[in-house]
Amino acid sequence: MLLHDVADRLNTVADHLPLPDQIQPDPALSEILDDEVRHLARLLGYLAGESAFRHRAATRYPHQVTATDRRTTLALASAAQPAGAALAALGAAVHQLGLLAHLAHQQSGPARDRSIAAAHQHLVDRLGDARTHLAHAAKQLRATADTQVTPAVTVPRPPAASAAASRNR
């Protein structure tokens, strides 16, 4: 359940990022980036913190750690890499958006138009990179969660009639 929850949260960040045909260098995009960078940074912090907590617990209580615990810990730690790459891509997108705002105030001309087109394409590419990294992290977490075997629960059976009768004698 934990891995699916984290995967859902990563997908939510990706879903809030605009698609390539929706990307316009305007204040609304700045607000979206601000919100999603904050959400992703918190998620990355959670992944790092949960991994550290589980690592400490495994060191202190090695006899209590199960194979499922180890796989879950590894999945959370592994998701940190693409989540960090997504955060870096969003940081680059913020830079490109700032560059576009700067270029909008430059003197008109072909060089400015080329610079604007290049910065816009870089912005689109970085947002696409972030979505790809987030999807990869979520997919990893779901795959691990879906392959974990849930321990079988055995239902205690009532004692057989002969066993119960022999105990009562």
DRENPA-3360 file (N, C-alpha, C; in nm, 2 decimals, always signed):
BEGIN
1 = MLLHDVAD = +0.08/-0.12/+0.00/+0.00/+0.00/+0.00/+0.09/+0.13/+0.00 ~ +0.19/+0.12/+0.08/+0.28/+0.24/+0.09/+0.34/+0.27/-0.05 ~ +0.39/+0.17/-0.12/+0.45/+0.20/-0.25/+0.36/+0.25/-0.35 ~ +0.23/+0.20/-0.35/+0.13/+0.25/-0.44/+0.10/+0.39/-0.41 ~ +0.09/+0.43/-0.28/+0.06/+0.56/-0.24/+0.17/+0.66/-0.28 ~ +0.29/+0.63/-0.27/+0.40/+0.71/-0.31/+0.40/+0.72/-0.47 ~ +0.37/+0.61/-0.53/+0.36/+0.62/-0.68/+0.25/+0.71/-0.72 ~ +0.14/+0.70/-0.66/+0.02/+0.79/-0.69/+0.06/+0.94/-0.67;
9 = RLNTVADH = +0.14/+0.97/-0.56/+0.18/+1.10/-0.54/+0.27/+1.15/-0.64 ~ +0.36/+1.07/-0.69/+0.45/+1.10/-0.80/+0.38/+1.13/-0.93 ~ +0.28/+1.04/-0.96/+0.20/+1.06/-1.07/+0.12/+1.19/-1.07 ~ +0.07/+1.23/-0.95/+0.00/+1.35/-0.93/+0.08/+1.47/-0.97 ~ +0.21/+1.47/-0.93/+0.30/+1.58/-0.96/+0.31/+1.58/-1.12 ~ +0.33/+1.47/-1.18/+0.35/+1.46/-1.32/+0.22/+1.51/-1.39 ~ +0.10/+1.47/-1.34/-0.02/+1.51/-1.40/-0.05/+1.66/-1.39 ~ +0.01/+1.73/-1.30/-0.01/+1.87/-1.28/+0.08/+1.95/-1.38;
17 = LPLPDQIQ = +0.18/+1.89/-1.43/+0.27/+1.96/-1.53/+0.20/+1.97/-1.66 ~ +0.21/+2.08/-1.73/+0.14/+2.10/-1.86/+0.20/+2.01/-1.97 ~ +0.12/+1.97/-2.06/+0.16/+1.89/-2.18/+0.23/+1.99/-2.27 ~ +0.31/+1.94/-2.36/+0.39/+2.03/-2.45/+0.31/+2.13/-2.52 ~ +0.19/+2.10/-2.57/+0.11/+2.20/-2.64/+0.04/+2.30/-2.55 ~ +0.05/+2.28/-2.42/-0.01/+2.37/-2.32/+0.09/+2.47/-2.26 ~ +0.22/+2.45/-2.30/+0.33/+2.53/-2.23/+0.34/+2.66/-2.29 ~ +0.31/+2.76/-2.21/+0.32/+2.90/-2.25/+0.40/+2.97/-2.14;
25 = PDPALSEI = +0.49/+3.06/-2.18/+0.58/+3.13/-2.08/+0.50/+3.24/-2.01 ~ +0.41/+3.20/-1.92/+0.33/+3.30/-1.85/+0.33/+3.28/-1.70 ~ +0.28/+3.37/-1.62/+0.28/+3.36/-1.48/+0.21/+3.23/-1.43 ~ +0.11/+3.18/-1.50/+0.04/+3.06/-1.46/+0.14/+2.94/-1.45 ~ +0.23/+2.93/-1.55/+0.33/+2.83/-1.55/+0.43/+2.84/-1.44 ~ +0.46/+2.96/-1.41/+0.55/+2.99/-1.29/+0.48/+2.93/-1.16 ~ +0.36/+2.96/-1.15/+0.28/+2.91/-1.03/+0.28/+2.76/-1.02 ~ +0.25/+2.70/-1.14/+0.25/+2.55/-1.15/+0.39/+2.49/-1.11;
33 = LDDEVRHL = +0.49/+2.55/-1.16/+0.63/+2.50/-1.13/+0.66/+2.52/-0.98 ~ +0.62/+2.63/-0.93/+0.64/+2.66/-0.79/+0.58/+2.55/-0.70 ~ +0.45/+2.52/-0.73/+0.38/+2.42/-0.65/+0.44/+2.28/-0.67 ~ +0.46/+2.25/-0.79/+0.51/+2.11/-0.82/+0.65/+2.08/-0.77 ~ +0.74/+2.19/-0.78/+0.87/+2.17/-0.73/+0.86/+2.15/-0.57 ~ +0.78/+2.22/-0.51/+0.76/+2.21/-0.36/+0.71/+2.07/-0.33 ~ +0.61/+2.02/-0.41/+0.55/+1.89/-0.38/+0.66/+1.78/-0.40 ~ +0.73/+1.79/-0.51/+0.83/+1.69/-0.54/+0.94/+1.69/-0.44;
41 = ARLLGYLA = +0.98/+1.81/-0.40/+1.09/+1.82/-0.30/+1.05/+1.75/-0.17 ~ +0.92/+1.77/-0.13/+0.87/+1.70/-0.01/+0.87/+1.55/-0.03 ~ +0.83/+1.51/-0.15/+0.83/+1.36/-0.18/+0.97/+1.31/-0.18 ~ +1.07/+1.38/-0.24/+1.21/+1.33/-0.24/+1.26/+1.33/-0.09 ~ +1.22/+1.43/-0.01/+1.26/+1.43/+0.13/+1.20/+1.31/+0.20 ~ +1.08/+1.28/+0.17/+1.01/+1.16/+0.23/+1.09/+1.03/+0.19 ~ +1.12/+1.02/+0.06/+1.19/+0.90/+0.02/+1.32/+0.88/+0.09 ~ +1.40/+0.99/+0.10/+1.53/+0.99/+0.17/+1.51/+0.96/+0.32;
49 = GESAFRHR = +1.41/+1.02/+0.38/+1.39/+1.00/+0.52/+1.34/+0.86/+0.55 ~ +1.25/+0.81/+0.47/+1.19/+0.68/+0.50/+1.30/+0.57/+0.47 ~ +1.38/+0.59/+0.37/+1.49/+0.50/+0.35/+1.59/+0.50/+0.46 ~ +1.62/+0.62/+0.51/+1.72/+0.63/+0.63/+1.65/+0.56/+0.75 ~ +1.53/+0.59/+0.78/+1.46/+0.53/+0.89/+1.46/+0.38/+0.89 ~ +1.43/+0.32/+0.77/+1.42/+0.18/+0.75/+1.57/+0.12/+0.76 ~ +1.66/+0.19/+0.71/+1.80/+0.14/+0.72/+1.85/+0.13/+0.87 ~ +1.82/+0.24/+0.94/+1.85/+0.24/+1.08/+1.78/+0.12/+1.16;
57 = AATRYPHQ = +1.65/+0.10/+1.13/+1.57/+0.00/+1.19/+1.63/-0.14/+1.16 ~ +1.67/-0.16/+1.03/+1.73/-0.29/+0.99/+1.86/-0.31/+1.06 ~ +1.94/-0.21/+1.09/+2.06/-0.22/+1.16/+2.04/-0.25/+1.31 ~ +1.95/-0.19/+1.36/+1.92/-0.20/+1.51/+1.85/-0.34/+1.54 ~ +1.76/-0.38/+1.45/+1.68/-0.50/+1.47/+1.69/-0.59/+1.35 ~ +1.80/-0.64/+1.32/+1.82/-0.72/+1.20/+1.73/-0.85/+1.20 ~ +1.70/-0.90/+1.31/+1.62/-1.03/+1.32/+1.47/-1.00/+1.29 ~ +1.43/-0.87/+1.29/+1.29/-0.84/+1.26/+1.27/-0.80/+1.12;
65 = VTATDRRT = +1.37/-0.79/+1.04/+1.35/-0.74/+0.90/+1.32/-0.86/+0.81 ~ +1.22/-0.84/+0.73/+1.18/-0.95/+0.64/+1.22/-0.91/+0.50 ~ +1.21/-1.01/+0.41/+1.25/-0.99/+0.27/+1.16/-0.88/+0.21 ~ +1.03/-0.87/+0.25/+0.94/-0.77/+0.20/+0.99/-0.63/+0.25 ~ +1.03/-0.63/+0.37/+1.08/-0.50/+0.43/+1.20/-0.45/+0.34 ~ +1.29/-0.55/+0.32/+1.41/-0.51/+0.24/+1.38/-0.46/+0.10 ~ +1.28/-0.53/+0.03/+1.24/-0.49/-0.10/+1.17/-0.36/-0.10 ~ +1.09/-0.33/+0.00/+1.02/-0.20/+0.01/+1.12/-0.09/+0.03;
73 = TLALASAA = +1.22/-0.11/+0.12/+1.32/-0.01/+0.15/+1.40/+0.02/+0.02 ~ +1.44/-0.09/-0.05/+1.52/-0.07/-0.18/+1.43/+0.00/-0.28 ~ +1.30/-0.03/-0.29/+1.22/+0.04/-0.39/+1.21/+0.19/-0.36 ~ +1.19/+0.22/-0.23/+1.19/+0.36/-0.19/+1.32/+0.43/-0.22 ~ +1.43/+0.37/-0.19/+1.56/+0.43/-0.22/+1.58/+0.44/-0.37 ~ +1.54/+0.34/-0.44/+1.56/+0.35/-0.59/+1.47/+0.45/-0.65 ~ +1.36/+0.48/-0.60/+1.27/+0.58/-0.65/+1.33/+0.72/-0.63 ~ +1.42/+0.74/-0.54/+1.48/+0.87/-0.51/+1.56/+0.92/-0.63;
81 = QPAGAALA = +1.63/+0.83/-0.70/+1.71/+0.87/-0.82/+1.62/+0.93/-0.93 ~ +1.52/+0.87/-0.98/+1.44/+0.94/-1.08/+1.36/+1.06/-1.03 ~ +1.32/+1.05/-0.90/+1.26/+1.17/-0.84/+1.35/+1.29/-0.84 ~ +1.48/+1.26/-0.80/+1.58/+1.37/-0.80/+1.60/+1.42/-0.94 ~ +1.61/+1.33/-1.03/+1.63/+1.37/-1.17/+1.51/+1.46/-1.22 ~ +1.39/+1.42/-1.18/+1.27/+1.50/-1.21/+1.28/+1.64/-1.15 ~ +1.33/+1.64/-1.03/+1.34/+1.77/-0.96/+1.44/+1.86/-1.03 ~ +1.55/+1.80/-1.07/+1.66/+1.87/-1.15/+1.60/+1.92/-1.28;
89 = ALGAAVHQ = +1.52/+1.84/-1.35/+1.46/+1.88/-1.47/+1.36/+2.00/-1.45 ~ +1.29/+2.00/-1.34/+1.20/+2.11/-1.31/+1.28/+2.23/-1.27 ~ +1.40/+2.22/-1.21/+1.48/+2.33/-1.18/+1.53/+2.39/-1.31 ~ +1.57/+2.31/-1.41/+1.61/+2.36/-1.54/+1.49/+2.43/-1.61 ~ +1.37/+2.37/-1.59/+1.25/+2.44/-1.65/+1.23/+2.58/-1.59 ~ +1.25/+2.59/-1.47/+1.24/+2.72/-1.40/+1.34/+2.82/-1.46 ~ +1.46/+2.77/-1.49/+1.56/+2.85/-1.55/+1.52/+2.90/-1.69 ~ +1.47/+2.80/-1.77/+1.43/+2.84/-1.90/+1.31/+2.94/-1.90;
97 = LGLLAHLA = +1.22/+2.92/-1.81/+1.11/+3.01/-1.80/+1.16/+3.15/-1.76 ~ +1.26/+3.16/-1.67/+1.32/+3.29/-1.64/+1.39/+3.35/-1.76 ~ +1.45/+3.27/-1.83/+1.52/+3.32/-1.95/+1.42/+3.37/-2.05 ~ +1.31/+3.30/-2.07/+1.20/+3.35/-2.16/+1.15/+3.48/-2.11 ~ +1.13/+3.50/-1.99/+1.08/+3.63/-1.93/+1.18/+3.74/-1.96 ~ +1.31/+3.71/-1.95/+1.41/+3.80/-1.98/+1.42/+3.84/-2.12 ~ +1.41/+3.74/-2.21/+1.41/+3.76/-2.35/+1.30/+3.84/-2.40 ~ +1.18/+3.83/-2.34/+1.06/+3.91/-2.38/+1.09/+4.06/-2.37;
105 = HQQSGPAR = +1.18/+4.10/-2.29/+1.21/+4.24/-2.27/+1.33/+4.29/-2.36 ~ +1.38/+4.20/-2.44/+1.49/+4.24/-2.52/+1.44/+4.30/-2.65 ~ +1.53/+4.37/-2.72/+1.49/+4.43/-2.85/+1.46/+4.33/-2.95 ~ +1.35/+4.35/-3.02/+1.30/+4.26/-3.12/+1.40/+4.24/-3.23 ~ +1.40/+4.12/-3.29/+1.49/+4.09/-3.40/+1.50/+3.94/-3.42 ~ +1.57/+3.90/-3.53/+1.58/+3.76/-3.55/+1.66/+3.68/-3.45 ~ +1.76/+3.74/-3.39/+1.84/+3.67/-3.29/+1.75/+3.65/-3.16 ~ +1.67/+3.75/-3.13/+1.58/+3.73/-3.01/+1.48/+3.62/-3.04;
113 = DRSIAAAH = +1.43/+3.62/-3.16/+1.32/+3.52/-3.19/+1.38/+3.38/-3.19 ~ +1.51/+3.37/-3.24/+1.57/+3.23/-3.23/+1.60/+3.19/-3.08 ~ +1.64/+3.29/-3.00/+1.67/+3.26/-2.86/+1.54/+3.22/-2.79 ~ +1.43/+3.29/-2.82/+1.30/+3.26/-2.76/+1.26/+3.12/-2.80 ~ +1.27/+3.09/-2.93/+1.23/+2.96/-2.98/+1.31/+2.85/-2.91 ~ +1.44/+2.87/-2.90/+1.53/+2.77/-2.84/+1.50/+2.75/-2.69 ~ +1.48/+2.86/-2.62/+1.44/+2.86/-2.48/+1.31/+2.79/-2.45 ~ +1.21/+2.82/-2.54/+1.08/+2.75/-2.53/+1.09/+2.60/-2.55;
121 = QHLVDRLG = +1.17/+2.56/-2.65/+1.19/+2.42/-2.67/+1.26/+2.35/-2.56 ~ +1.36/+2.42/-2.50/+1.43/+2.37/-2.38/+1.33/+2.35/-2.27 ~ +1.24/+2.45/-2.25/+1.14/+2.44/-2.14/+1.05/+2.32/-2.17 ~ +1.00/+2.30/-2.29/+0.92/+2.19/-2.32/+0.99/+2.06/-2.29 ~ +1.12/+2.05/-2.34/+1.20/+1.93/-2.32/+1.22/+1.90/-2.17 ~ +1.25/+2.00/-2.09/+1.27/+1.98/-1.94/+1.14/+1.93/-1.87 ~ +1.03/+1.99/-1.91/+0.91/+1.94/-1.85/+0.88/+1.80/-1.89 ~ +0.91/+1.77/-2.02/+0.89/+1.63/-2.06/+0.98/+1.54/-1.99;
129 = DARTHLAH = +1.11/+1.58/-1.97/+1.20/+1.50/-1.89/+1.15/+1.47/-1.75 ~ +1.09/+1.58/-1.69/+1.04/+1.56/-1.55/+0.93/+1.46/-1.55 ~ +0.84/+1.47/-1.65/+0.72/+1.38/-1.65/+0.78/+1.23/-1.67 ~ +0.88/+1.22/-1.76/+0.93/+1.08/-1.79/+1.00/+1.03/-1.66 ~ +1.07/+1.11/-1.59/+1.14/+1.06/-1.47/+1.04/+1.02/-1.36 ~ +0.93/+1.10/-1.35/+0.83/+1.07/-1.25/+0.75/+0.95/-1.28 ~ +0.72/+0.93/-1.41/+0.66/+0.81/-1.45/+0.74/+0.68/-1.43 ~ +0.87/+0.70/-1.45/+0.97/+0.59/-1.42/+0.97/+0.55/-1.28;
137 = AAKQLRAT = +0.98/+0.65/-1.19/+0.98/+0.62/-1.05/+0.85/+0.56/-1.00 ~ +0.74/+0.61/-1.05/+0.61/+0.55/-1.01/+0.59/+0.41/-1.06 ~ +0.64/+0.38/-1.18/+0.63/+0.25/-1.24/+0.72/+0.15/-1.16 ~ +0.84/+0.19/-1.12/+0.93/+0.11/-1.04/+0.86/+0.07/-0.90 ~ +0.80/+0.17/-0.84/+0.73/+0.15/-0.71/+0.61/+0.05/-0.73 ~ +0.54/+0.07/-0.83/+0.42/-0.02/-0.85/+0.46/-0.16/-0.89 ~ +0.57/-0.17/-0.97/+0.62/-0.30/-1.00/+0.66/-0.38/-0.88 ~ +0.73/-0.31/-0.79/+0.78/-0.37/-0.67/+0.66/-0.41/-0.58;
145 = ADTQVTPA = +0.57/-0.32/-0.57/+0.45/-0.34/-0.48/+0.37/-0.46/-0.54 ~ +0.36/-0.47/-0.67/+0.27/-0.57/-0.73/+0.34/-0.71/-0.73 ~ +0.47/-0.72/-0.71/+0.54/-0.84/-0.71/+0.56/-0.90/-0.56 ~ +0.53/-0.81/-0.47/+0.55/-0.86/-0.33/+0.44/-0.96/-0.29 ~ +0.48/-1.06/-0.23/+0.39/-1.17/-0.19/+0.33/-1.13/-0.06 ~ +0.20/-1.13/-0.05/+0.14/-1.10/+0.08/+0.14/-1.23/+0.15 ~ +0.18/-1.23/+0.28/+0.19/-1.35/+0.35/+0.05/-1.41/+0.37 ~ +0.04/-1.54/+0.35/-0.09/-1.61/+0.36/-0.13/-1.61/+0.50;
153 = VTVPRPPA = -0.26/-1.58/+0.52/-0.32/-1.58/+0.65/-0.39/-1.71/+0.67 ~ -0.35/-1.78/+0.78/-0.41/-1.91/+0.80/-0.52/-1.88/+0.91 ~ -0.64/-1.94/+0.88/-0.75/-1.92/+0.97/-0.74/-2.05/+1.06 ~ -0.74/-2.02/+1.19/-0.74/-2.14/+1.28/-0.87/-2.22/+1.27 ~ -0.85/-2.35/+1.26/-0.96/-2.44/+1.25/-1.01/-2.49/+1.39 ~ -1.14/-2.51/+1.40/-1.18/-2.56/+1.53/-1.13/-2.70/+1.55 ~ -1.10/-2.74/+1.67/-1.05/-2.88/+1.69/-1.14/-2.98/+1.64 ~ -1.09/-3.09/+1.60/-1.18/-3.20/+1.55/-1.26/-3.25/+1.67;
161 = ASAAASRN = -1.37/-3.31/+1.64/-1.46/-3.36/+1.75/-1.39/-3.46/+1.84 ~ -1.31/-3.55/+1.78/-1.25/-3.66/+1.86/-1.14/-3.60/+1.95 ~ -1.07/-3.49/+1.90/-0.97/-3.43/+1.99/-1.03/-3.36/+2.10 ~ -1.14/-3.29/+2.07/-1.21/-3.21/+2.18/-1.27/-3.31/+2.28 ~ -1.32/-3.42/+2.24/-1.38/-3.52/+2.33/-1.27/-3.58/+2.42 ~ -1.15/-3.61/+2.36/-1.05/-3.67/+2.44/-0.99/-3.57/+2.54 ~ -0.99/-3.45/+2.52/-0.95/-3.35/+2.61/-1.04/-3.33/+2.73 ~ -1.17/-3.35/+2.70/-1.27/-3.33/+2.80/-1.27/-3.45/+2.90;
169 = R = -1.22/-3.56/+2.87/-1.22/-3.68/+2.95/-1.13/-3.67/+3.06;
% end
